[in-house]
Amino acid sequence: MTTETYTADILANLNLVKQRIQSAVKMAGRSTEDVQLLLATKTVSAEKVKVVIDAGETLIGENKVQELKEKDYLLGTLPIQRHFIGHLQTNKIKDVLKYAHCIQSVDRPDLVEKLDSRLQYENRFLDIFVQVNTSFEESKFGVHPDEAIRLIEKIRSYGTMRIKGLMTIGLFDADPEKVKPSFRLLREIRDAALRDGLLSKDGAALSMGMSGDLETAIAEGATIVRVGTSIFGKRQYPDAYYWNEKGN
Ligand SMILES: *Cc1c(COP(=O)(O)O)cnc(C)c1O
């Protein structure tokens, strides 16, 4: 594909996704500023990612530290936010902190402990999201919903990580009625944490919804939707490759 063809395709797709977001926001009686688009760019070349950035997008999500690093030559100096949304192994912490502005996949006590040590060593803070496994599928990462509050308390006890919100990957199903409970559960955990003063108003984001289910997520209160396929096209590897241990 020539540069011109893929640029036109990506921009057309981006417009369609924005229209979908807008309709969903309207249906939910919410306002457009309440929902941010994060471009999920795993396997997408830095050149293609730059197309959406040139079109004004500012929020990018990567699943692999290696890809964050490889695309840094082109994206590292741009005025964008690069979030890490993949499974994070503790031996990659040092590297991910070099390239990511935020880690959305904080999901277990040992990761929290090691992140804290490294942040203390670097004498800095980090924005994070707590990833919750709301679909109860073993193939997905994320803290068990029953353990989420305890993990939030643990993170707060350190003080090096600022919780910006919660993140989840919903159940994969074409039927919105089956997907909805995942998103609703994330919202309920967020609301409970807000009520108990464990999260603040600016730490109450809900990162949920992807190409197939962003409408359902927005109806349930998503403030960030993470979209890849609908903008950049189908990927070569199945998502399981990114969502379990061997993928990293
Ligand atoms: C790949 C990915 C997305 C985007 O999924 P699409 O179906 O391609 O829109 C969102 N979130 C996470 C964590 C991902 O790995």
The ligand as a MOL file (V3000), in Angstrom:
LIG
                    3D

  0  0  0     0  0            999 V3000
M  V30 BEGIN CTAB
M  V30 COUNTS 15 15 0 0 0
M  V30 BEGIN ATOM
M  V30 1 C -5.6690 -4.2410 21.2470 0
M  V30 2 C -6.2640 -3.6310 22.4280 0
M  V30 3 C -7.3210 -2.7210 22.3230 0
M  V30 4 C -7.9660 -2.3480 21.0100 0
M  V30 5 O -8.6730 -3.4300 20.4940 0
M  V30 6 P -9.3720 -3.3570 19.0590 0
M  V30 7 O -10.3320 -4.4760 19.1040 0
M  V30 8 O -8.2930 -3.5430 18.0570 0
M  V30 9 O -10.0200 -2.0360 18.9470 0
M  V30 10 C -7.7920 -2.1500 23.4940 0
M  V30 11 N -7.2830 -2.4620 24.6930 0
M  V30 12 C -6.2810 -3.3320 24.8280 0
M  V30 13 C -5.7410 -3.6140 26.1920 0
M  V30 14 C -5.7400 -3.9500 23.7100 0
M  V30 15 O -4.7430 -4.8250 23.8610 0
M  V30 END ATOM
M  V30 BEGIN BOND
M  V30 1 1 1 2
M  V30 2 1 2 3
M  V30 3 2 2 14
M  V30 4 1 3 4
M  V30 5 2 3 10
M  V30 6 1 4 5
M  V30 7 1 5 6
M  V30 8 2 6 7
M  V30 9 1 6 8
M  V30 10 1 6 9
M  V30 11 1 10 11
M  V30 12 2 11 12
M  V30 13 1 12 13
M  V30 14 1 12 14
M  V30 15 1 14 15
M  V30 END BOND
M  V30 END CTAB
M  END
